[in-house]
């Protein structure tokens, strides 16, 4: 996490302005963050103009039934994987007919981690017209700290791709 990372309110305000300027929409598919990204987005007055769908798919069954994650992906890679979040992001983007989507799945702790998938590890996927990007981050702290940092990382990643640099 960058020490210069703006706070969540600043990130959501900037993201909303960038989506509005582009006339784009956004959808979310969340597992370990449990709707916290959607909550941060909807805290922005007027967010209904650019945010319409937020799905909490904590259980694997929800990932399959609501977002189209394949049982094979879950069996081979698990819920906390690049493959799963990519399918989650594509699924919610398609469902919402949104320009952008973000999906998140991780291990917030305090238990449930392993050497391969440690507590604090979170996978993200961004889906857009050009395809899907996945990335992984490892956060420290307690369960709430991991979830808060995951929200900030998701918002920051979206902002970096949606916001048009000044002067362009």
Secondary structure, 3 states (H helix, E strand, C coil): CCCCCCCHHHHHHHHHHHHHHHCCCEEEEECCCCCHHHHHHHCCCCHHHCEEEEEECCCHHHHHHHHCCCHHHHHHHCCCCHHHHHHHHHHHHHHHCCCEEEEEEECCCCCCCCCCCCCCEEEEEEEECCEEEEEEEECCCCHHHHHHHHHHHHHHHHHHHHCCCCCC
